[in-house]
Amino acid sequence: MMATLQAIKYNDGQLEILDQLLLPESCTFIPICKVEDAWAAIREMKVRGAPAIAIVGCLSLAVELRKLAVPETKEELCRMVKEKLDYLVTSRPTAVNMQLAAESCVQLCARLSDNTLLSVAEAKGDIVKHLEATLANDVADNRAIGEHGACDITKKNATKDKLRIMTHCNTGSLATAGYGTALGVIRSLHAASKLDQVYCTETRPYNQGSRLTAFELVYEKIPATLVCDSMAAAAMREFKMDAVVVGADRVAANGDTANKIGTYQLAVLAKSHDVLFYVAAPFSSIDFQIPNGHSIPIEERPHSEMTHTGSTRTAAAGINCWNPGFDVTPAELITGGIITEKGVFKPDQLAPHQ
């Protein structure tokens, strides 16, 4: 199989990301030299997808720390690390992965600070190693998600030789360190010769489906068809989908899931057409501190994303816009399950596995 796209390049303190705003016209990598560069790239959606946001955020801090002269004390080092991480968390508030990555690193700092046998230089090195490990860890998690998901979907459609899957937004190599979550499941089905066709929605208003997912599918020669968001119900009936598989930016403790706007309506349509609906996400996307979806903050995006295509206005000047970046799918509509690197679970089965 052809190698998957690589959207994040990191080697020996040098970080570059694929500018996804320029896709599919151009594959251009841009350098990320400091935390402020990462914050801007995340905010502007040059990099997007909850896992990729956390990876780029963490690696940008690793880049800074490698250049940093060793502080006088571990307390000074840890204070600086926490301030930088807190800043990165503000870039896109709905996705939980950056927040959890920050919390994990802050906890490590506390342990290192308490270890009197450890020098400041050694503590700094341990923090850098921790931050750099996010890249390899994400790839391993994605591949496990892909295998678990493909196995579950195949088992629940045991009478069918080939499967038809619908997906939304972009959840592949461009949204992660590589391979992907929901698109990773699709890759695994394709590798097992179980995929007949994947139907990707364009994902308005930012067109992550038509710009990014379609780009990945064509690149890897995976059989795929692009549909407009408004065609989803008709496509489910016409092509007899076997499952819908989407990603997640944050999953609440009860299984309610925040994902790209339009996910909720796909879940409602899947229920109406008796199609299995799956969420694919690493366990790091599950926020056990939030009881349900009502508590998940929903980012509002600029109106220009709706009113313009590039620099060209496509909506009447003066029209009011509502542009939430995400919606919340109630747990009861996730009929297939939540696919994680630990296995596939019903929404009410998550807590015992945290």
ZAVEX-295436 format. One line per 4 residues: their letters; for each residue y, z, x of C-alpha. Coordinates in steps of 0.5 Angstrom, whole numbers, plus 500, padded with zeros to 3 digits. Each point is the difference from the previous one (the first is absolute). Example, Ala and Ser with C-alpha at 12.3 -4.5 7.8 and 13.67 -1.06 7.14 Angstrom:
! ZAVEX-295436
AS> 491,516,525 ~ 507,498,502
***
This chain:
! ZAVEX-295436
MMAT> 500,500,500 ~ 507,498,502 ~ 504,506,503 ~ 504,504,495
LQAI> 508,499,501 ~ 503,505,504 ~ 507,503,498 ~ 501,506,505
KYND> 499,499,507 ~ 500,506,505 ~ 499,501,507 ~ 502,505,505
GQLE> 506,502,497 ~ 502,493,497 ~ 500,499,493 ~ 501,494,496
ILDQ> 500,498,492 ~ 499,494,497 ~ 506,499,496 ~ 497,499,493
LLLP> 507,498,497 ~ 499,493,503 ~ 493,499,498 ~ 497,495,498
ESCT> 505,495,503 ~ 500,504,507 ~ 496,504,504 ~ 505,504,504
FIPI> 499,507,504 ~ 506,505,501 ~ 500,505,505 ~ 500,508,497
CKVE> 504,504,506 ~ 501,506,496 ~ 500,504,494 ~ 506,497,497
DAWA> 497,493,501 ~ 494,502,496 ~ 504,503,494 ~ 504,494,499
AIRE> 494,496,501 ~ 496,504,494 ~ 506,500,496 ~ 502,493,500
MKVR> 492,498,499 ~ 499,497,506 ~ 494,504,501 ~ 497,503,493
GAPA> 494,503,497 ~ 499,507,500 ~ 495,500,506 ~ 504,496,505
IAIV> 506,504,498 ~ 497,506,503 ~ 497,496,506 ~ 507,497,502
GCLS> 504,506,499 ~ 495,504,504 ~ 500,495,506 ~ 507,499,500
LAVE> 500,508,502 ~ 495,499,505 ~ 504,494,503 ~ 506,505,500
LRKL> 496,506,503 ~ 497,496,506 ~ 508,498,502 ~ 502,507,499
AVPE> 501,505,506 ~ 496,506,499 ~ 504,505,496 ~ 501,507,503
TKEE> 496,504,495 ~ 494,498,495 ~ 505,503,494 ~ 505,495,502
LCRM> 495,494,500 ~ 497,502,494 ~ 507,501,496 ~ 501,493,502
VKEK> 494,497,498 ~ 500,503,493 ~ 508,498,499 ~ 497,493,502
LDYL> 494,500,495 ~ 505,503,494 ~ 504,494,501 ~ 495,495,500
VTSR> 497,503,493 ~ 506,498,497 ~ 499,493,501 ~ 496,499,494
PTAV> 499,506,496 ~ 494,498,495 ~ 495,498,506 ~ 497,507,502
NMQL> 496,498,506 ~ 507,501,505 ~ 501,506,497 ~ 493,503,501
AAES> 500,497,507 ~ 506,504,501 ~ 497,506,498 ~ 494,499,504
CVQL> 504,499,506 ~ 505,506,499 ~ 493,504,499 ~ 498,498,507
CARL> 507,501,503 ~ 499,508,497 ~ 493,500,504 ~ 503,497,506
SDNT> 506,505,500 ~ 495,506,499 ~ 496,498,506 ~ 503,504,506
LLSV> 495,496,505 ~ 503,494,498 ~ 506,497,504 ~ 506,496,496
AEAK> 497,493,504 ~ 493,501,497 ~ 503,502,493 ~ 504,494,500
GDIV> 494,496,502 ~ 495,503,495 ~ 506,498,495 ~ 500,493,502
KHLE> 492,499,500 ~ 500,503,493 ~ 505,495,498 ~ 497,494,503
ATLA> 493,501,497 ~ 503,499,493 ~ 499,492,501 ~ 493,500,502
NDVA> 498,506,495 ~ 503,495,494 ~ 496,494,502 ~ 493,504,500
DNRA> 502,503,493 ~ 502,493,497 ~ 493,498,502 ~ 497,506,497
IGEH> 504,499,494 ~ 498,492,500 ~ 492,502,500 ~ 500,505,495
GACD> 504,496,495 ~ 496,494,501 ~ 494,504,499 ~ 502,503,494
ITKK> 503,494,497 ~ 493,496,501 ~ 496,506,498 ~ 504,500,493
NATK> 499,492,499 ~ 493,500,503 ~ 498,494,495 ~ 505,496,503
DKLR> 500,496,507 ~ 507,498,501 ~ 506,505,497 ~ 507,498,498
IMTH> 505,505,502 ~ 508,501,498 ~ 505,503,505 ~ 507,502,500
CNTG> 505,501,505 ~ 498,500,508 ~ 495,504,502 ~ 497,497,506
SLAT> 501,499,508 ~ 508,500,498 ~ 500,506,497 ~ 496,504,505
AGYG> 497,500,507 ~ 495,495,498 ~ 495,498,495 ~ 503,503,494
TALG> 499,505,494 ~ 499,496,494 ~ 500,493,504 ~ 495,504,504
VIRS> 495,500,495 ~ 501,493,498 ~ 499,498,507 ~ 494,504,500
LHAA> 497,497,494 ~ 502,493,503 ~ 496,502,507 ~ 494,502,495
SKLD> 500,493,497 ~ 502,503,493 ~ 507,498,499 ~ 501,494,495
QVYC> 507,500,500 ~ 506,505,500 ~ 506,499,496 ~ 506,503,503
TETR> 506,501,496 ~ 507,498,502 ~ 503,507,500 ~ 507,499,498
PYNQ> 505,502,501 ~ 499,500,508 ~ 494,495,499 ~ 496,504,505
GSRL> 494,497,497 ~ 502,492,501 ~ 503,501,506 ~ 496,505,504
TAFE> 493,501,496 ~ 499,492,499 ~ 502,499,508 ~ 495,505,502
LVYE> 494,497,495 ~ 502,493,502 ~ 500,502,508 ~ 493,503,499
KIPA> 498,494,496 ~ 498,505,494 ~ 499,496,493 ~ 506,502,496
TLVC> 505,498,495 ~ 507,502,499 ~ 502,502,493 ~ 507,503,497
DSMA> 500,507,498 ~ 501,498,493 ~ 494,496,500 ~ 495,506,501
AAAM> 498,501,493 ~ 498,493,499 ~ 497,499,507 ~ 495,506,499
REFK> 498,497,493 ~ 499,493,503 ~ 497,501,507 ~ 496,506,497
MDAV> 502,505,506 ~ 495,505,502 ~ 505,505,503 ~ 507,501,502
VVGA> 501,504,507 ~ 507,502,502 ~ 503,505,505 ~ 504,506,499
DRVA> 506,503,503 ~ 499,507,498 ~ 494,503,496 ~ 501,507,496
ANGD> 495,505,500 ~ 498,498,493 ~ 499,493,502 ~ 506,497,497
TANK> 502,495,505 ~ 507,497,502 ~ 500,493,503 ~ 504,493,499
IGTY> 504,499,494 ~ 495,496,495 ~ 494,504,502 ~ 500,504,494
QLAV> 500,494,495 ~ 494,497,504 ~ 496,507,499 ~ 502,499,492
LAKS> 498,493,500 ~ 493,502,504 ~ 499,505,495 ~ 501,495,494
HDVL> 495,495,503 ~ 495,505,502 ~ 501,498,508 ~ 499,506,505
FYVA> 506,502,503 ~ 500,503,507 ~ 505,503,505 ~ 499,499,507
APFS> 503,505,505 ~ 499,505,506 ~ 500,507,498 ~ 506,501,504
SIDF> 504,497,494 ~ 497,505,495 ~ 505,506,499 ~ 497,506,498
QIPN> 506,504,500 ~ 503,495,494 ~ 496,502,493 ~ 501,493,497
GHSI> 504,494,500 ~ 506,503,496 ~ 501,503,507 ~ 500,494,504
PIEE> 507,498,502 ~ 501,492,498 ~ 505,496,505 ~ 505,496,497
RPHS> 501,493,503 ~ 507,496,501 ~ 501,496,494 ~ 501,494,505
EMTH> 492,500,500 ~ 500,498,493 ~ 506,495,499 ~ 500,496,507
TGST> 495,496,503 ~ 502,501,508 ~ 507,498,499 ~ 500,496,494
RTAA> 502,504,493 ~ 494,499,495 ~ 503,504,494 ~ 506,500,496
AGIN> 506,504,504 ~ 502,507,497 ~ 493,501,497 ~ 497,507,500
CWNP> 494,501,504 ~ 494,505,500 ~ 496,500,507 ~ 495,505,501
GFDV> 496,499,506 ~ 494,503,497 ~ 496,502,494 ~ 495,506,499
TPAE> 493,498,497 ~ 497,506,496 ~ 493,502,503 ~ 497,498,493
LITG> 501,493,502 ~ 497,500,506 ~ 493,498,498 ~ 497,498,506
GIIT> 502,506,504 ~ 504,501,506 ~ 497,497,507 ~ 501,504,506
EKGV> 498,500,507 ~ 495,506,498 ~ 497,496,494 ~ 502,498,493
FKPD> 502,506,495 ~ 502,501,493 ~ 507,502,499 ~ 498,507,498
QLAP> 495,501,506 ~ 505,499,506 ~ 502,508,501 ~ 493,502,503
HQ> 501,495,505 ~ 506,501,503
***
